[in-house]
Amino acid sequence: MSTGTSAAAPPLTQGPALRRAVRRRRLAFYGPAFVAAVAYVDPGNFATNFQAGARHGYLLVWVLVSACAVAMFIQYLSAKTGLATGRDLPTLCRDSFRRPVVVGLWAQAEVVAMATDLAEFVGAAIGLYLLFGVPMLPAALITAVVSFAILALQRRGYRPFELAIVFLLGVIALGFAYTLAAAGGQSASGLASGMRPAFHGTDSVVLAIGIIGATVMPHVIYLHSALTAQRQAPEGPAERKRALRALRVDTTLGLSLAGLINLSMLCVAAAVFHGAAGDFDGSLGSAHQGFDRLVGGGAALAFAAALLASGLSSSGVGTYSGQVIMEGFLRMRIPLFLRRAITMAPALVVLALGMSPDRVLLASQVVLSFGIPFALIPLVLISRRRDLMGDLVNRRVTTFVGWVAALLISGINLYLLQQVFFG
């Protein structure tokens, strides 16, 4: 009897421990989407959303909501690819395509990474200038120091870095929650009517294209797959399905938060600046001054703090993405701090030359638009392959939606480029 009792004891004690281990593994897949969400509320989004709300009120709400839904689908596809293969998208491209194609993808991805860093660096510098009056070049140097500190957290594993990014994302969300409440004047009927697809003139069409073009960021497509792939691989089909459900929830929550922040930007601009001639010229500095005059110092402070948090967080995410790009495409790894120094050099040069920060932000968004097809199309090609994805391979309808999204966004961005250079 005693032997039988002792033999039966281990399953009773191991059961709870096993369940706790399963929960820990499942919880590990929560977090990557919140890091990816930072790219959807970067300084470029500030400029686009504020211009849309100031010029057209709630007219383009439906464009913003649709763009966020597409972004949610694409980020989920990237996360699923990392889970299924245990590799990031650049590595999968290196293993799947010919060498000349891989080198070309790497070269454009590096340009995209530098353009990303340029926009985030400039945004953080503007935030420091608006908050403390620090001149742009010293503000950029301070941004570099803070960015180094954020990146240093990666030495302790992925979770401390992700928590720091989530904290900064929370600062952005709280900043706009306060600004939205302080501004008031929201129209429920106007918001509801904004969900009905419509345009008013060519300018609204161009702004709609800008919103869509600024929504899907190519560097974060690469990064999301890497953040998922570095988790402990699930054991068995059932565990993979549970991990996939966790990724689906994570992506829904993270990208929904980014969508709400973007929507609050547009709604604040609609309430404060729409119809207020002369109070907003499209620049971030003008938005800050307008808040100070029309809403109050608290709203202006919250706006500047949100912009600073946006620049700092997205700058760290952009540098991390650059490391994933280089290591994946070329199987080459350099110290992350050296990577940070290289990618921030163009931003320091631009600010030292005294170029207009808002024009620099616009130029960086054009470069980012150019890189979107080179990330989306390989993602769809790879995620439909059963030999790579296994039981998590795309269903036919998923692949179809992926192709529609890739071709639609690529076409829109090509049109945007044509308008910038020839329109």
C-alpha angles and dihedrals in degrees: 000000000000091000092051091049094051091047092052094048100077096064090052093052096037094050097073091040090052092049091050090051091050091050091050092051091048093047089052088071092061114092111042094090091055089056090048090047090066089071089060093058099042123134091271089062090051092059096044097046095045092051091049093051095042095049102036108016112215095343096110099042089109090056092052094048092047092048091051091050091053091047090052091054093048094048090049089052090051093048092048091051091054091048095048098046104028087227135097123247097256090053091048090051090051091052095042107042136054120271097254090051091049093050090049092049090049094049095052091042090056091052089049091050091053092047089050092051090047093056095045094045092050091047093052091047091052089050092053090047093051094045102041107009092246111163114250100253096048087043089056091051091050088050089054092054093049090045091054089052092052092049091049088067089072089075087072093053135271097295100066090050092048092048091052091051091047090051091054090046087054090053089055091049094048091046093057094039088058093043091049091051093044094048094049116166094111117160116216091194091048091051091048092049089050088065089066110091109248142132133208109205134321094297092063090050092052091048091049089054089049092053092051093044092052094048106068109053116196097210093057091051087062092043098049092058090049094049090053096043093055091062120097108280113250116248114236134349095286092054091047090054091051091049090049091053089051090051090049091053092044092051093046093051097041097046092041089057090050090048092051091050091051091047091050090053091055094044093049091050090048092051097043108030108022106109093002097119115208096012097096129033097177098266126117091235090054090051090053092049091046092054090050093052101036105031109016144264093284093060091046090051092048091050093051092046091050091049092050092048089048093053095045096046097043090046091058091045091049093053092048088051090052091056091050090049095051096043094044101046098035104021085235125133127190127179110284092232091055088049089052092051093050097048095044093051095085091051092052091048092049093049092044089055090054096239118168108272093212092052089049090053090052093049092050091053090054090055091047090051089055091056099051099087091051090061101036100049095051089047092057093043093052099040091057093057113102093197089064103030101039113188090352093064115135119271113235092256090051091052090047092052089046092054092047091050093045095048094042095050092041091051092048092050093047088053090049091052090049090052092049096050104029108011 
